[in-house]
Amino acid sequence: MFFATIYALPNAKWVLVLRLHASACDRTTAVSLLRELVALVSEEVRGAAPKEIADEGEVCLSIEDLAPNKKVKKGLWERGIGMLGYSVNSLRLTNLRFKDSRSPRSSQVVRLQMNQQDTEKIIAGCKSRGIKLCGALTSAGIIAAHKSKNRVDKQRKYAVVTLTDCRSLLEPSLSNHHFGFYHSAILNTHVMKGGEKLWELAQKVYAAFASYKNCNRHFSDMADLNFLMCKAIDNPGLTPSSSLRTALLSVFEESVTDNHAAMQKEVGVEDYMGCAAAHGIGPSIAIFDTIRDGRLDCVCVYPSPLHSREQMQEFIDSMKSVLVEGCGGDVV
């Protein structure tokens, strides 16, 4: 469930890697764990008595056992129609070009980082339109993917998974200190005709997500999506080129805000990344966005060599261009 490894680098630098199994660690858990770890080390560096960490008791049940019954309940016919819809739609989805779908895979990372000025423009643009940052990131990702195709005038359909933290909606509700995996997924598909603009598409994709969430699709479709993912794992040939890709990209509904740079430097942390593996079943690119001291920093995880580093770097550069140009800035 938990592995810690230290790697020695040249110039007396060290990399600490903490790996936790997804069943016990979602993004909220990872963020809480990091903050508590840095706080404990900081107190030790200062020579002060460590602060007591909140104790929420025993490990909680799974999200399926805590989901509200009224929101999960779904008729047999309705469930069958939903699963058929997901299955048929998946055959029509457009994916990024696969480079090597046969070799063993591992997860690799590229980063999308923006300066404070451009970050402020993007956040202001989201607030003025009543959407969240995930809408802008999704829009930029879909536009970048469509631009990578030879024919941008051809109509294509892309799938996006938005992960939402359900802790406050469970029965009983949980706090951020309840470690485990309590995110649920909402899958939306979007048709691109070519020429779409950042903010117009961002409002459209966020409205589609919000509509599904208001209808409790993150609860009612949970069992359907889990079942289909298990079938894809058992039968990879059901996915394009046995790639195990379920969507173009995945994003989180809520961004992480980190204003603890001073404390991290105090304990000797120069940089850090938080992410999950994506080389099993999942999207072509998973975006873990953080606002660090006013600057957008996205850790983008992809399966290699299914996709190459050059391909992903080009994709991320294109996403950044779309975001910056959409806010009226110049690409740096």
C-alpha positions in Angstrom: 0.0 0.0 0.0 2.9 2.4 0.8 6.5 2.6 -0.5 9.1 5.2 0.2 12.3 5.5 -1.9 15.2 7.9 -1.9 17.2 8.5 -5.0 20.7 10.2 -4.9 21.4 12.8 -7.7 24.6 14.6 -8.5 25.5 17.8 -6.6 24.3 16.4 -3.3 20.6 16.5 -4.3 18.1 13.9 -3.3 14.7 12.8 -4.5 12.2 11.4 -2.1 9.4 9.4 -3.8 6.3 8.4 -1.8 4.1 5.8 -3.6 0.7 5.0 -2.3 -1.9 2.6 -3.8 -4.8 4.4 -5.4 -7.3 2.5 -3.3 -5.9 4.3 -0.2 -4.9 7.6 -1.7 -6.8 10.0 -4.0 -5.7 13.5 -4.8 -7.2 15.0 -1.6 -5.4 12.4 0.5 -2.1 13.1 -1.3 -2.3 16.9 -0.7 -3.2 16.4 3.0 -0.4 13.9 3.5 2.2 16.3 1.9 1.1 19.3 3.9 1.1 17.4 7.2 4.5 15.9 6.4 6.1 19.3 5.6 4.5 20.8 8.7 6.0 18.0 10.9 9.5 18.3 9.3 9.3 22.1 9.7 8.5 21.9 13.4 11.4 19.5 13.8 13.8 21.8 12.0 12.8 24.7 14.3 13.2 22.4 17.4 9.6 23.0 18.4 7.2 20.3 19.6 5.3 18.8 16.7 1.7 19.8 16.4 -0.9 17.1 16.9 -2.3 15.8 13.6 -6.0 15.5 13.3 -7.1 11.9 14.0 -10.4 10.9 12.4 -10.4 7.3 13.8 -10.3 4.1 11.8 -10.1 3.7 8.1 -13.4 4.4 6.5 -15.5 2.3 4.2 -15.3 2.5 0.4 -17.0 5.3 -1.6 -19.6 2.8 -2.8 -20.6 1.9 0.7 -21.0 5.6 1.7 -22.7 7.0 -1.4 -26.3 8.2 -0.7 -28.7 5.5 -1.6 -31.2 7.8 -3.3 -28.5 9.2 -5.6 -27.0 5.8 -6.5 -30.3 4.0 -7.1 -30.9 3.2 -10.8 -33.3 0.9 -12.5 -32.2 -2.2 -14.4 -33.4 -0.9 -17.8 -31.9 2.5 -17.2 -28.6 0.9 -16.2 -28.6 -1.2 -19.3 -29.3 1.8 -21.6 -26.5 3.7 -19.9 -23.9 1.0 -20.3 -24.9 0.5 -23.9 -24.5 4.2 -24.5 -21.1 4.4 -23.0 -20.0 1.3 -25.0 -21.3 2.5 -28.3 -20.0 6.0 -27.9 -16.5 4.7 -27.1 -16.2 3.3 -30.6 -16.7 6.7 -32.1 -14.2 8.6 -29.9 -11.0 10.2 -31.4 -7.7 9.5 -29.7 -4.3 10.9 -29.9 -2.1 9.0 -32.3 -0.5 5.9 -30.7 3.2 5.6 -31.2 3.8 2.1 -29.7 0.9 0.1 -28.5 2.7 -3.2 -27.9 5.7 -2.5 -25.7 5.4 -2.5 -21.9 4.2 0.8 -20.5 5.2 3.2 -17.7 3.9 6.6 -16.7 5.9 9.7 -17.6 5.4 13.4 -16.9 5.6 16.7 -18.7 4.7 20.0 -17.0 2.6 23.0 -18.1 3.7 26.0 -16.1 2.5 29.6 -16.5 3.7 32.9 -15.0 1.6 34.8 -12.5 0.3 37.4 -14.9 -1.1 34.8 -17.4 -2.5 32.7 -14.5 -4.4 35.7 -13.1 -5.9 36.3 -16.5 -7.0 32.7 -16.9 -8.6 32.6 -13.4 -10.3 36.0 -13.9 -11.6 34.7 -17.3 -13.1 31.6 -15.5 -14.7 33.7 -12.7 -16.2 36.2 -15.1 -17.9 33.3 -17.0 -19.0 31.4 -13.9 -16.9 28.4 -14.6 -14.0 26.6 -12.9 -10.4 26.2 -14.1 -11.1 22.6 -15.2 -13.3 24.0 -17.9 -10.5 26.1 -19.4 -8.0 23.3 -19.2 -10.4 20.9 -20.8 -11.2 23.3 -23.6 -7.5 24.0 -24.3 -6.8 20.2 -24.2 -9.5 19.4 -26.8 -8.5 22.2 -29.1 -4.8 21.1 -28.9 -5.8 17.6 -29.7 -7.9 18.6 -32.7 -5.1 20.8 -34.0 -2.8 17.8 -34.0 -4.9 16.1 -36.6 -4.2 16.3 -40.3 -7.7 17.5 -41.1 -8.9 20.0 -38.6 -12.1 20.6 -40.6 -13.3 17.0 -40.0 -15.8 16.6 -37.2 -14.4 14.5 -34.3 -15.7 13.4 -30.9 -13.5 13.5 -27.8 -14.1 12.1 -24.3 -13.1 13.9 -21.1 -13.2 12.5 -17.6 -13.7 15.0 -14.7 -12.9 13.8 -11.3 -14.9 15.3 -8.3 -14.2 14.8 -4.6 -17.4 13.4 -3.0 -16.4 13.5 0.7 -18.8 16.3 1.6 -21.7 14.4 -0.2 -21.3 11.0 1.4 -23.3 9.6 4.3 -21.8 10.3 6.7 -19.8 13.1 5.2 -16.0 12.9 5.5 -13.2 15.5 6.0 -10.0 15.9 4.0 -8.3 14.0 6.8 -10.2 10.8 6.0 -7.6 9.1 3.8 -8.8 6.9 1.0 -10.1 7.2 -2.5 -13.4 9.2 -2.5 -13.3 10.8 -6.0 -15.9 9.9 -8.6 -15.8 10.3 -12.4 -18.1 12.0 -14.8 -17.5 11.2 -18.5 -18.5 13.7 -21.1 -18.1 13.6 -24.9 -17.6 16.7 -27.0 -17.9 17.2 -30.8 -15.3 19.4 -32.4 -15.9 20.9 -35.9 -12.8 23.0 -36.0 -12.3 26.7 -35.3 -13.7 26.6 -31.7 -12.5 29.4 -29.4 -11.1 28.8 -25.9 -13.8 30.5 -23.8 -16.8 29.5 -25.9 -15.8 25.8 -25.7 -14.8 26.1 -22.0 -18.3 27.3 -21.1 -19.8 24.5 -23.1 -17.7 21.7 -21.6 -18.2 23.0 -18.1 -21.9 23.3 -18.5 -22.1 19.7 -19.7 -20.1 18.6 -16.6 -22.2 20.7 -14.3 -25.4 19.3 -15.8 -24.3 15.7 -15.3 -23.2 16.5 -11.7 -26.6 18.1 -10.9 -28.2 14.9 -12.1 -26.0 12.9 -9.7 -24.3 11.0 -12.6 -21.1 10.8 -10.5 -23.1 8.5 -8.2 -25.6 6.8 -10.4 -23.1 5.9 -13.1 -20.4 4.9 -10.7 -21.1 1.1 -10.9 -21.5 1.3 -14.7 -18.2 2.9 -15.3 -16.4 0.6 -12.9 -17.9 -2.4 -14.6 -16.8 -1.2 -18.1 -13.3 -0.4 -16.9 -12.9 -3.9 -15.4 -14.1 -5.4 -18.7 -11.6 -3.3 -20.6 -8.8 -4.4 -18.3 -9.8 -8.1 -18.8 -10.2 -7.6 -22.5 -7.9 -4.8 -23.8 -8.9 -5.6 -27.4 -12.2 -3.9 -26.7 -10.2 -0.6 -26.7 -8.6 1.0 -29.8 -5.3 -0.8 -30.6 -5.6 -2.5 -27.1 -4.4 0.8 -25.7 -6.7 0.8 -22.7 -7.5 4.4 -23.3 -10.9 5.5 -22.0 -10.7 9.2 -22.8 -8.5 11.9 -24.3 -7.8 13.5 -20.9 -8.8 13.7 -17.3 -9.1 16.8 -15.1 -10.1 17.6 -11.6 -13.1 19.7 -10.8 -11.3 21.6 -8.1 -7.8 23.0 -8.4 -5.2 22.7 -5.6 -3.9 25.9 -4.1 -0.5 25.9 -2.5 0.9 29.0 -0.8 3.4 27.1 1.3 6.6 27.7 -0.7 8.3 29.4 2.2 7.7 26.5 4.5 8.9 24.0 1.9 12.1 25.9 1.2 12.6 26.0 5.0 12.8 22.2 5.1 14.9 22.0 2.0 12.3 21.1 -0.6 13.2 22.7 -3.9 10.3 21.3 -6.0 7.7 18.6 -5.8 5.1 16.9 -8.0 1.9 15.1 -7.1 0.3 12.7 -9.6 -1.0 9.2 -10.3 0.0 6.5 -12.7 -1.7 6.5 -16.1 -0.1 3.5 -17.9 -2.9 1.1 -16.9 -6.4 1.9 -18.0 -7.1 5.6 -18.3 -6.8 8.8 -20.4 -4.0 9.7 -22.8 -3.1 12.5 -20.5 -4.1 13.2 -16.9 -3.8 16.8 -15.7 -3.0 17.5 -12.0 -3.3 21.3 -11.7 -2.0 23.4 -8.8 -1.9 27.1 -8.3 1.5 27.6 -6.6 2.0 31.0 -5.1 -0.2 32.5 -7.9 1.3 30.5 -10.8 -0.4 27.7 -12.6 1.6 24.4 -12.5 0.1 21.4 -14.2 1.7 17.9 -13.9 0.6 16.1 -17.0 0.9 12.3 -16.9 0.9 10.1 -20.0 1.5 6.4 -20.8 4.8 5.7 -22.5 5.7 4.5 -25.1 2.0 4.5 -26.2 2.7 8.2 -26.6 6.1 9.6 -27.0 7.7 12.4 -24.9 8.1 14.6 -28.1 4.4 14.1 -28.9 3.3 15.0 -25.4 5.6 18.0 -25.1 4.2 19.3 -28.4 0.6 18.7 -27.1 1.3 20.6 -23.8 3.0 23.5 -25.7 -0.1 23.7 -27.9 -2.3 23.7 -24.8 -0.3 26.5 -23.3 -0.5 28.5 -26.5 -4.3 28.1 -26.6 -4.6 29.3 -23.0 -2.3 32.3 -23.4 -3.7 33.4 -26.7 -7.3 33.0 -25.4 -6.4 35.5 -22.6 -4.9 37.9 -25.1 -1.2 37.3 -24.1 1.9 36.2 -25.9 3.3 32.7 -25.6 6.5 32.7 -23.5 
